[in-house]
Amino acid sequence: MTCPDCGEERLPFAVPSALREDVPGKPSSVLLCPHCLQLEPVENPDAELSDFTTISDVLPEDRDAAAAMTLATALLSSLALHRQRIDALLDRVEAAGVDPLLVLDRLADDPELEPNFDIESRRRQLLQLRE
Ligand SMILES: [Zn+2]
C-alpha cells in the first residue's frame, strides 16, 4: 500500500470514533503517508499503526491526541475546504492538554515530512483564524 504521490509505504490507523465525523468520508480507518501526509480512507486494513512517533516523534504521547493532530495536519493540505474539521480536531488536541500550534511548529521543522504544502505558512494562517 504505497503512496500514489511519493511511493512511501503508507501507515494504516484506526480513526478514534469521536474523531470520525471530523474526517472527510467519516472513515473507520485511514492510510497515511508518513512522508507527504497523503491521507486516504480505508476499510479493515490488515495492520494497525502501533506508535504515532513512527510518523513524527513530536506528536503527542496520548494516542487519541496524536491521531487528531495527525489528521488535522494532513487536512491542512486544503485549509479553506477543511477549516471546520481542522478546528474541531485541534480543539480535541488542546483538550488533551497539548498545544496544537506548538506541535505544528515542530512538525514544520521535521525533515522527514515533506507534504505538498508549507506547514509553517498554514500554521500562521491557523494562528490568525483561531484567535
Ligand atoms: Zn506520500
Boltz pocket constraint, residues with backbone or C-beta under 6 A from the ligand:
constraints:
  - pocket:
      binder: B
      contacts: [[A, 3], [A, 4], [A, 5], [A, 6], [A, 7], [A, 8], [A, 33], [A, 34], [A, 35], [A, 36], [A, 37], [A, 38]]
      max_distance: 6.0
